[in-house]
Amino acid sequence: MNKLGLLGRNISYSFSRSYFKKKFENEGIENTTYDNFDIENIDRFPSIIKNTKGLKGLNVTIPYKQEVMPFLDKINKKAKEIGAVNTIKITKKGKLVGYNTDCYGFKNSLKPLLKPQHKSALILGTGGASKAVAYSLKELGISYHYVSRKLSENVSFSYDTLTENDIKNHQIIINCSPVGTFPNIEDCPNIPYNGISKHHILYDLIYNPEETSFLKKGKENQATTINGLKMLELQAEKAWKIWNLE
C-alpha cells in the first residue's frame, strides 16, 4: 500500500485529503491512501517517517513549510530559492527530497487573468506562502512589495502607512495572511479599499470561505477576484506528478 499525506498543525479542515480521496475514486487509483499527519511540533516529524510503512510522499502546510527543511536530505533548487517546502518525495532509497509546488499553482492560476496594466503587486503577509507568491511574480516580470504589521528591511509598507494612492499604484493585491479564514469570515486585511478599481486583481490564498470579505470588497469596486482553490488544485496535481516520477 502506497501512503501519502499532509503534514501540518490543526489540519482537520484540510483541502488536500478530500481532494486526493476524490481523485483516487474518480481515476480508479488503488493501493494508495492519503492521510493527515497532524503534529503539535516539528520534532515529531522523524517518527512519522520512521513509523509509517509505505510512505511515498507528503504535502506540507502551515506552520511547517520552513521548519521541515533542516530534516530533508535534499532540497530542489526552486524550493531552496523560495525558502519554503510544501511537497516532500520519499525516494526508493528512503531519501527525503523537498519541492515547492505552491509557486507553480499560484503562477498558473494568476496568468490567465493578467492584462497589460498588471505590472506591480502588493503581497499582504510574509509567511511561507508569500515567498512562493513573490518568486512567481518575479518569474512573471511583475514587481512587488510586502505589506505587514511592521516595516522592516523586506517590508516596504505597513498596514498603518498604506495609502489609497499605494493601492492605486499596485493593481494586483494578494492576501497571503490568514485574515478572513473560517470561522473569522467577517475579518479582512486592513487596507484602503477605496483605492481599488476595475483595473485591479484581488487574489486571496484563502479558499474557505469561497468569497472572503477581502474579495467581496474587491468585487464591490469591480475588481477581478480569485480565491486560492485553483492554486491548490494545480499544486496538488504537480505534487502528484513529483511523487509518481521514478
Buried (B, 14 or more C-beta within 10 A) or exposed (E): EBBBBBBBBEBEEBBBBEBBEEBBEEEEEEEBBBBBBBBEEBEEBEEBBEEBEEBBBBBBBBBBBBBBBEBBEEBBEBBBBBBBBBBBBBEEEEEBBBBBBBBBBBBBBBEEEBEEEBBBBBBBBBBBBBBBBBBBBEEBEBEBBBBBEEBEEEBBBBBEEBEEEBBBEBBBBBBBBBBBBEEEBEBBBEBBBEBBEEBBBBBBBBBBBEBBBBBBBBBEBEBBBBBBBBBBBBBBBBBBEBBEEE
